Amino acid sequence: MGVKYQYMKKPQKRVGGARGTKGKTSQKGAVKSARKMLPKKTKLAKNDKVSSAKTTKKGSAPAKAAAGPNESLFPYGSLKHGDLAWHIATFEKLVKKFEEAEQILLRNAFVFAKERHEKQLRKDGSPYIIHPLRIANMIGLEWGIRQAPLIAAALLHDVIEDTQTTIREVKDGFGDEIGKLVDGLTMWPGSETPEVYLKRVSRGPRELRIIKCADVLDNLRSWHECGDGNADRFTRWWRQAHDFALPMAEETLDAAAKRIREIVEDAWYLKKASMM
């Protein structure tokens, strides 16, 4: 595959990009917890608690948020959606399903992405790394696609667009195959609208489309954490998912199409997007 498995030297700290939050760090030590992932094994502090939602007592069913999305839309439950420690542990289970060289690749991609997104937060205030991590887990476990370069590219898919990382750094560290995927997933502000970008990706190779479908699906699953402000953005996001991502998913992967369709047709999402 031409993939280089040497991990790069630790880069200088980066400033949050287009979708990050400049100069802020996560509450509850989530990023600090994530740093404990070593080249051979993930280690989490004994008392780490990284969930952004309230937990319930052991053995009890999680409480559904009032007027929130249907729990069936979350294979792992909506309360785990923002739990970074849980997603790291899930990723480690995924990594162990690969051969040793591919395990090194995947762990290195995770560490590299974590460091590059270190100062960024999602719109819900969670560490940005949770987004590519959920996408990697979705592709490898939820959809059962065991292609290490594809999953590594999913982990790295936002490092060029949202940080000061260059395509040359990605190719030098992870090889041309992964570099081309990350480059193809990068939207260039000023030269592409989201709609033009999605059309371009939809004409790309299947691997590129799989990652984009997972990206869109994870963003849809995150709506309940985005608050109610600026209602127009939900309408815009719904239209992009319904008009562009769903047709792409239908041509790419049945499992992705099924999940995206369930969400864009769900009553809570339609109401949130002012479509009903």
N, C-alpha and C positions, 0 to 999 in steps of 0.2 A: 504493500500500500504506500510505501515511501514515507511512513509516519515516523517522526523522530520522537523517542520517548524520554529524552533528557529534559528535565524540568528547568525552566529559566530561572535566572537570578531574580530575587525579589525586587519588583519595580518600585519606583518612588510612588508615594501616595498620590492618588488621582482626585481631581475635583469632579463632583457629580455631574453627569451629562444631562441630556435633554429631558430624560424621565427620572433623573435622580434629584436629590435635595442637597444642595451645596453645604458642606461643612457640618452636617449633622451625623450623629451616630445613633444606632438603634438603642432603644430602651431594653432593659432586661438582659443586657449582655449577650444578645444573640450573635453578633458578629464575633465577639470574643470567644464565644462557645464554638463557633464554626471554625476558628483558626486552629482548634485542637486536632483537626483532621490531618494525620501524618501520612507520609508516603505509603505506609504499609497497613495502617489501621485507623479507623475513626475512633477518637476518644472524646467522650462527652463528660463534663463535670457531673458528679453525682447529683448535685442539687440544681442543675440547669433546668429552667422553666422558660420556654420561649414562646408559648402560645399566646396569641393576642386575644384569645377569647377565654371566658371563664370555663374552668373544668368542673366536672361533676364528681361525686364520690365514686369510688371503685364499685363497679357492678351496676351502677345506675345508668339509665339511658341519657344521652346528652340532650339538653333542653334546646328546642328549636327556637331560633330568634323570631320575635314577633314580626309577622308580615315579611319574613325572609324567603329566600328561594327554597324550592322543594329539596329536601335532603337527598332524594334519589339522584339528584344531579351531581352529587359528590360521592365517588366510590369509597372514599375514606372518611366521609362525614365532614360537614362544614366546619366544625370546631377544630379539626386538624389542619384546615387549609392554611392557617397562618402560624402553624407550629414548626419553627425551623428545626428544632432538635429532632422531631419526629421524621421530618423529610430527609435530614442527614442520615439518620439511622436506616431509613428505607433505601436511600441511595447506596449505603454500604451493603445492604442485602443484595441489591442489584449488581454491584461491582463484583461480588463474590461468585457470580454466575459465569464470569469470563475467565479466560486464560490469564496467566500472570502478566504477560506483556500488555494485554489490553486493560488489565486492572491498573497498571501503572499509568497508562494513557488517561483513563477516566479520572483517576484521583488527581493527576497533574492538571487536567482541564478544570476540575472543580476548584482546586487551590488557586489556579491562575485567575479564573473568573471571580472568585471571592475577593482576591486582593484588588483586582481592577475595579470592582463595584463597591469597594469598601466604604466609601463615603456616601453612597447613594441609598436612598430610601424609596420604597414604593409609595404610591398615592395614599395607601392605608397606613403608612408609617413603619411598615416592616422592612427589614434589611433586603436590599434589592436581590441578593443572591438567591433568595427563596424562590423567585420566579423561574430562572433557568434550571434550578434544582428540581422544581416540580415538573417542568417540561421533560427533563431527562428521565425522571421516574415514570412519567406518563408514557413516554415512548417505549421504555424498556420493560416495564411491568404491566401497566394497564393495557397496552397494545401488544406486548410481547415481541417487540422488534429488538433482536439482540445483535445489533451492528455497532461495535464500539466507536468507529469514526463518526457515525451519525449521532450517537448520544453525546460524544465529546463536542461536536459542532453545536448541538443544542445548548450545552452548558456555556459555550462561548458566543452564542448568537448575537448578543448585544454589546460585546466589548468594544467593537469598532464604532458603532453608532452612538453609544452613550458614554464612552470614556475616551481618553487620549491615545488608546492603543491603535497601532497601525496594522494594516493587513500584512505587512512584511514581518512584524513580530509574531503574528499568529502562524504564518507559514514557516518561519524559521523554527518555531517551537513545536509545531504539531503537524507539519507537512502540508503539501499542496492540496491534497484531497479535502482536508478539514478547512484549510484556508479558503478554498474556493466556495465551500458551503457558507462559511461565515460572511464572506464578501457578498455572496448572492442574497443573504438575508438582511444585509444592511440597507436601510433606507437613507437616501442622501437628501437632507433638508435643503429646500431651495431648488432642487432639480426634479423632485418627485413628490406628488401628493400621495396620501395613503392609498387612494384608489388606484392610481397609476402603479404604485409599488406592488399592490396585491395582484394586479393584472400581470405584471412582469414575473413575479414569483410563480403564479399559476401556470406560466409557460415554461418554467424551469424543470430540472430533473426531479424525479419522484422523491428523492431524499430531501431536497430543498422544500418541497411541498409538505412533506410529513412534518418537518420541524415547524413550518409556519402554521399548519393546522393545530399543532399542540400549543403553540404560542397564543393563537387566537382563543383556543378553548380555555387555557389557563386564565387569560385576561377576562373572559366572560365569567368564569367561576369566581372571580375576585370582585365583582360588582358590589356585593353586599358589604364589602369592606371600604368602599369609596365614598360613603356619605351620600347626601341628597343634593348637594350644591351643584350648580351649573347643569341643569337637566338636559340641556341641548347636547352635551357630550355623550349621554347614554343613547340618545336617538342616533347620533353619528356613529357610535360604536356598533349599535344594533344593525344599522344599514350596511356597514362594512362587513360585518359577520354574515348577514343574511344574503346580501347581493354579490359578494365576492368570495368570502372564505368558504361558505357552504358549498357553492358549486365546485370550488377547487377540491374540497374534501370528498365530494361525491365522485370525482374523477381519480382520487388518490387512494383513499383508505376507508372502507366501510365503517370501521369502528369510530373513526374521527367524524365522519359525516353523521352517524347516528347521534353522537353526543352533542355536536354543535346544533343539529336540528332540534333535539330535545330542548335545548336552552332557548333558542330564538323563537320557538313556538310556545314556551312556557308562559303562563299568565302573569307571573311576577315580573318576568323580564319584559314582556310586552307593555305592561303598565309602567315599569321603570323607564322604558324608552319612549313613552307617550305614543304607543302604537295602538292603544285601545282606550 
